[in-house]
């Protein structure tokens, strides 16, 4: 189990679905390695840190990359407090608390405005359907490749580079408004999904010529009509009633929803929340069925004062109380901190994560967790 304290990070996991809701029956990751990456358990206590710095401090530890939507301030202050949650649950809570949305594409994390993830999901579904009609370029654009760009890159130039690399042409690329992206350094992602990522927020989409290797960029008008395939079991009566402007057709496990793109995007956003809630309930049920540890194997809360005690003694006591091993990174010696350093602090019904955060704050350092090892640095 990994933890990062104080100056710490907790990744925000998005629900990764194949082709929007078309072929998936719920939140799932095709690659078990990716699944395990986003299901790691983490804890954190942090009062305030800029969004970009918050994500940067976690990406090297958990091996993911991130894409902040241009409509989101990268210095948005993030506040969070959570204990023993998965990256998925942590990201969901942070997004909800800060009026954001998120989506995962492999090892890449999208962070956007409240309706951004729904819009991205819809673009991905539309664009995958477009290339499915063009076998000439289908395999080329489904191939996953890493992607990197410099600060201030123009999206038009990035899309032109993709066209040259994968041998197709753009028509009406001037429909894309001028803008500059922040630097990107993404893990492997399919080219079609990368194009959706670059276009989200511009109210444009592309259509593919079935005969030629051409893509035409067109404006996305919210009143334009579209179709979306959705698993029937997630379409509750309340959701159908709320989206009365849409038609729900078909029987069986998958339902086709026809309606304005604006409403399909909003429906996507609502369903992402519904899917996450159902998944969280299933996880909670499984956790409740697991055998509980005996009360004598550790304590849940700690209250009391430490006055001029050596770190060595405090760590020895906490190690037995919480079944942990404590270490000091050698870099702390330059700050005059070692196991003989005296520490004074107070705990008031503090759970384990809070105890570690208080110690780190008192020492003016940070900590991370590696299984049951606590490393202050």
C-alpha positions in Angstrom: 0.0 0.0 0.0 1.3 3.4 -0.9 0.8 6.6 0.9 2.1 10.1 0.5 1.6 12.6 3.3 1.5 16.4 3.7 3.0 17.5 0.4 1.2 14.7 -1.1 -0.8 13.5 -3.9 -3.7 11.3 -4.5 -4.4 10.4 -8.0 -7.8 10.9 -9.3 -9.1 7.9 -11.1 -11.5 8.1 -13.9 -13.7 5.4 -15.1 -12.1 3.9 -18.2 -14.7 2.6 -20.7 -14.2 1.3 -24.1 -15.8 3.3 -26.8 -17.9 5.3 -24.4 -20.5 2.9 -23.1 -20.8 1.0 -26.3 -19.0 -2.2 -25.6 -18.5 -2.1 -21.9 -20.8 -3.2 -19.1 -19.2 -1.1 -16.5 -15.9 0.5 -15.3 -13.1 -1.8 -16.5 -9.5 -1.8 -17.6 -8.5 -4.0 -20.5 -4.9 -4.3 -19.2 -4.6 -5.8 -15.7 -1.4 -3.8 -15.1 -3.3 -0.6 -15.7 -6.1 -1.8 -13.4 -3.7 -2.4 -10.6 -2.1 0.9 -11.1 -5.3 2.8 -10.5 -6.5 0.6 -7.7 -3.5 1.2 -5.4 -4.5 2.3 -1.9 -3.4 5.7 -0.8 -4.0 8.2 2.1 -3.4 11.9 2.3 -3.9 15.0 4.3 -3.3 18.3 2.5 -4.7 21.7 3.2 -3.9 23.4 -0.1 -1.6 22.8 -3.1 -1.9 24.0 -6.8 -3.6 21.4 -9.1 -0.6 21.0 -11.4 1.9 20.6 -8.5 -0.5 18.2 -6.9 -0.5 16.0 -10.0 3.2 16.3 -10.7 4.1 15.1 -7.2 2.1 11.9 -7.8 2.9 11.0 -11.4 6.4 9.9 -10.8 5.3 7.7 -7.8 2.3 6.1 -9.5 3.5 6.1 -13.1 0.7 8.0 -14.8 0.6 11.2 -16.8 -2.0 13.9 -16.9 -3.8 16.3 -19.2 -5.3 19.4 -17.7 -8.1 20.9 -19.9 -7.2 24.4 -21.1 -10.4 25.7 -19.4 -9.0 24.7 -15.9 -6.6 26.9 -14.0 -3.5 24.8 -13.3 -3.0 26.7 -10.1 -6.5 25.8 -8.8 -6.0 25.1 -5.0 -6.6 21.5 -4.1 -7.7 20.5 -0.6 -8.2 16.9 0.4 -8.3 14.6 3.4 -8.8 10.8 2.8 -7.6 7.5 4.3 -7.1 4.1 2.6 -8.9 4.7 -0.7 -8.1 3.6 -4.2 -6.7 6.2 -6.7 -10.0 5.9 -8.5 -12.0 6.8 -5.4 -9.6 9.5 -4.4 -9.7 11.2 -7.8 -13.5 10.9 -7.8 -13.7 12.7 -4.4 -11.3 15.5 -5.4 -13.1 16.1 -8.7 -16.5 16.2 -6.9 -15.2 18.5 -4.2 -13.6 21.0 -6.7 -16.4 20.9 -9.4 -14.1 19.1 -11.8 -14.5 15.9 -13.9 -11.9 13.3 -14.9 -11.4 10.4 -17.3 -8.7 7.7 -17.7 -7.1 6.6 -20.9 -4.7 3.9 -20.0 -2.0 5.5 -17.8 -3.2 9.0 -18.8 -5.5 11.1 -16.7 -7.8 13.8 -18.1 -8.9 16.6 -15.7 -11.5 19.1 -17.0 -14.5 21.1 -16.1 -17.6 19.5 -14.6 -19.0 18.4 -18.0 -15.6 17.9 -19.7 -15.3 14.1 -19.1 -18.8 13.6 -20.5 -17.9 15.6 -23.6 -14.6 13.7 -24.0 -16.4 10.4 -23.7 -18.9 11.4 -26.4 -16.1 12.6 -28.7 -14.2 9.3 -28.3 -17.4 7.3 -29.1 -18.1 9.5 -32.2 -14.6 9.4 -33.5 -14.0 5.7 -33.0 -17.2 5.1 -34.9 -16.0 7.3 -37.7 -12.7 5.5 -38.2 -14.5 2.1 -37.9 -16.1 3.0 -41.3 -12.7 3.5 -42.9 -10.7 0.2 -42.9 -7.8 2.0 -44.7 -6.8 3.9 -41.6 -8.5 1.9 -38.8 -5.5 -0.1 -37.7 -3.2 2.9 -38.0 -5.2 5.1 -35.7 -5.9 2.4 -33.1 -2.2 1.8 -32.6 -1.1 3.2 -29.2 2.0 5.5 -29.2 3.5 7.8 -26.5 3.0 11.5 -27.2 5.0 14.6 -26.2 4.7 18.3 -27.0 6.4 21.5 -25.8 4.8 24.3 -23.9 2.8 26.7 -26.1 2.2 24.1 -28.9 -0.6 25.0 -31.3 -3.2 22.2 -31.5 -3.4 22.7 -35.2 0.3 21.9 -35.5 0.0 18.9 -33.3 -2.9 17.5 -35.4 -0.9 18.1 -38.6 2.0 16.2 -37.1 -0.3 13.3 -36.4 -1.7 13.4 -39.9 1.9 13.2 -41.4 2.8 10.4 -39.0 -0.2 8.2 -39.7 -0.6 9.2 -43.4 -3.9 11.0 -43.7 -5.0 14.6 -44.5 -7.0 17.2 -42.8 -9.7 19.4 -44.4 -11.0 22.6 -42.8 -8.4 22.5 -40.0 -8.8 26.3 -39.9 -12.1 25.7 -38.1 -10.0 25.0 -35.0 -9.6 28.3 -33.0 -6.0 29.4 -32.3 -4.8 28.4 -28.9 -1.7 27.1 -27.1 -1.5 24.0 -25.1 0.6 23.4 -22.0 3.4 20.8 -22.4 2.3 17.2 -22.7 4.1 14.0 -22.0 1.6 11.2 -22.3 1.9 7.4 -21.9 0.9 5.3 -25.0 -2.5 6.3 -26.3 -4.3 5.5 -29.5 -4.1 8.2 -32.1 -7.9 8.5 -32.5 -8.3 9.0 -28.7 -5.4 11.5 -28.7 -7.2 13.5 -31.4 -10.4 13.5 -29.2 -8.3 14.7 -26.3 -6.8 17.6 -28.3 -10.2 18.6 -29.6 -12.2 18.6 -26.4 -13.5 22.0 -25.4 -13.3 23.5 -28.9 -16.8 22.4 -29.9 -15.5 20.7 -33.0 -15.4 17.1 -34.2 -14.1 15.3 -37.2 -15.7 13.1 -39.8 -13.8 10.6 -42.0 -14.2 10.2 -45.7 -15.0 6.5 -46.3 -13.1 6.4 -49.6 -10.1 8.7 -49.0 -7.6 9.2 -46.1 -9.2 12.5 -45.3 -10.6 13.9 -42.1 -12.9 16.9 -42.2 -13.2 19.2 -39.1 -16.7 20.5 -38.5 -18.2 22.6 -35.8 -20.0 20.8 -33.0 -23.3 22.5 -32.5 -25.0 21.5 -29.2 -28.3 21.1 -30.9 -27.0 18.7 -33.5 -28.4 15.2 -33.2 -26.3 12.1 -32.4 -26.5 8.5 -31.2 -25.0 6.9 -28.1 -25.0 3.2 -27.2 -25.6 2.6 -23.4 -25.9 -0.5 -21.3 -29.6 -0.8 -20.3 -28.9 -1.7 -16.7 -27.5 1.8 -16.0 -30.5 3.7 -17.5 -32.7 4.3 -14.5 -36.2 5.7 -14.8 -35.0 9.0 -13.2 -32.3 9.4 -15.8 -34.7 8.7 -18.7 -37.2 11.2 -17.3 -34.5 13.8 -16.9 -33.4 13.5 -20.5 -36.9 13.7 -22.0 -35.4 15.3 -25.2 -33.7 12.0 -26.0 -35.3 8.8 -27.5 -34.3 5.5 -26.0 -34.6 2.7 -28.5 -33.9 -1.0 -28.5 -34.2 -4.0 -26.1 -31.7 -6.2 -24.5 -28.4 -5.3 -22.8 -27.6 -2.3 -25.0 -29.9 0.7 -25.7 -29.4 3.3 -28.4 -30.0 6.9 -27.2 -30.8 9.5 -29.9 -30.8 13.2 -29.1 -29.0 16.5 -29.1 -25.2 16.3 -28.6 -25.6 18.7 -25.6 -27.9 16.2 -23.9 -25.8 13.1 -24.9 -22.8 14.8 -23.3 -24.7 15.5 -20.1 -26.1 12.0 -20.1 -22.5 10.6 -20.4 -21.5 12.8 -17.4 -24.4 11.5 -15.3 -23.8 7.9 -16.2 -20.2 8.1 -15.3 -21.3 9.2 -11.8 -23.9 6.4 -11.7 -21.3 3.8 -12.7 -18.8 4.9 -10.2 -21.5 4.8 -7.4 -22.5 1.3 -8.3 -18.9 0.2 -8.5 -18.1 1.8 -5.1 -21.1 0.0 -3.6 -19.8 -3.4 -4.9 -16.4 -2.7 -3.5 -17.8 -1.8 -0.1 -19.9 -5.0 0.0 -16.7 -7.1 -0.7 -14.8 -5.2 1.9 -17.5 -5.8 4.5 -17.4 -9.5 3.9 -13.6 -9.7 4.6 -12.6 -11.0 8.1 -11.8 -8.2 10.4 -8.4 -8.0 12.2 -8.5 -8.8 15.9 -8.6 -5.8 18.2 -5.3 -6.7 19.8 -3.3 -6.4 16.5 -3.3 -2.5 16.5 -5.1 0.6 17.5 -7.4 2.8 15.3 -6.9 6.1 17.1 -4.2 7.7 19.2 -4.5 10.4 21.8 -1.8 11.9 24.0 1.2 14.3 24.0 4.8 13.7 23.1 7.3 16.1 24.8 11.0 16.1 24.0 11.0 12.4 23.2 13.5 10.9 20.8 12.2 10.0 17.4 13.6 6.5 17.9 11.3 6.0 20.9 8.2 7.5 19.2 8.8 5.3 16.1 9.2 2.2 18.3 5.9 2.9 20.0 4.0 3.7 16.8 5.5 0.7 15.0 3.9 -1.6 17.6 0.7 0.3 17.7 0.0 0.5 13.9 2.2 -2.4 12.7 4.5 -0.1 10.8 8.2 0.2 10.1 9.7 3.7 10.2 12.7 5.1 8.3 14.4 8.5 7.8 15.7 9.3 4.4 19.5 10.1 4.6 18.7 13.6 3.1 17.2 14.6 6.4 20.6 14.6 8.0 21.3 17.9 6.2 18.3 19.4 8.2 19.7 18.0 11.4 17.1 15.3 11.7 18.0 11.8 12.9 16.6 9.1 15.2 18.0 11.0 18.2 16.2 14.2 17.3 13.8 15.3 20.0 10.2 15.9 19.0 7.2 17.5 20.7 3.6 17.0 19.3 0.1 16.2 20.4 -2.5 13.7 19.1 -6.2 14.0 19.7 -8.1 10.9 18.5 -5.8 10.8 15.5 -6.1 8.0 13.1 -2.9 6.6 11.5 -2.7 8.9 8.5 -3.3 11.9 10.8 -0.5 10.8 13.2 1.9 10.5 10.3 0.9 13.9 8.9 1.4 15.6 12.3 4.9 14.1 12.7 5.8 15.2 9.2 4.5 18.7 9.8 6.4 19.0 13.1 9.6 17.9 11.4 8.9 20.1 8.4 9.3 17.3 5.9 7.1 14.8 3.9 6.5 11.1 4.1 5.5 8.3 1.8 4.3 4.7 2.3 5.7 1.6 0.8 3.6 -1.4 2.0 3.9 -1.1 5.8 7.1 1.1 5.6 6.8 4.8 6.4 9.7 6.8 5.0 10.1 10.5 6.0 12.1 12.6 3.6 
